[in-house]
């Protein structure tokens, strides 16, 4: 095997390993933020004796932006099942964050809306698990 072939194999292995590690970190970020947002939904966005502010909601959008940037930076991985499922996770998380924010801004607790939001959260958790499982089954 030539030195160039060995170097290419080493770089590919590092890239793939980095992809997997970074993907796991982004899945964890979205999953954790989804859990936190679901908790806020359950308490109707109350923190102690005050309502969660729009600025504080920014952390949920930041998580999406960060994870989306990662997804956009990995076009070579787009054919991997983990990447395809991660895109589904991103879309589901984004919809959940927007729907939760609309609920917060609506001003009135609504059990039906809350149930819908918690269902969206469950879907985020399901997809996070699916991506994690995909990564275990993929070869680096």
Helices and strands as residue ranges (DSSP letters): H 3-42, E 46-47, E 50-51, H 54-72, G 75-77, H 81-106, H 111-137
